[in-house]
């Protein structure tokens, strides 16, 4: 990929936009529905959408060619995603989307901490300032004044 569509920033901004839409659509969609069932429906939609993308782009892979360590960490990631969605839909059913989503985005702060602690990544002082501001901002947005 070249140009803007080949940059991580482009895809990260799209991810943020779709995450924002997820909160709005989920808040409306979870009204009057068991949040676990809503998560199940969401998961089925994701599976079919990704299967369509893989088919359309010819990106299917031989599962036998994937290393055991990769399978383990993809499974753990899937379990973490499922747990996140489970908790997120419950929170949306109870709280305001404008307050739930920022607290959910404290994951940004946690990723920074985990990436430094477990992946050996390095962040500068200005990066840590940004992480702290994200954390503080999420908390401030979540306060019902």
Secondary structure, DSSP 8 states (H G I E B T S, - for coil): --SGGGSHHHHHHHHHHHHHHHHHHHHHHTTTS-HHHHHHHHHHHHHHHHHHHHHHHT----GGGS-HHHHHHHHHHHHHHHHHHHHHHHHHHHS-HHHHHHHHTTHHHHHHHHHHHHH-----HHHHHHHHHHHHHHHHHH---
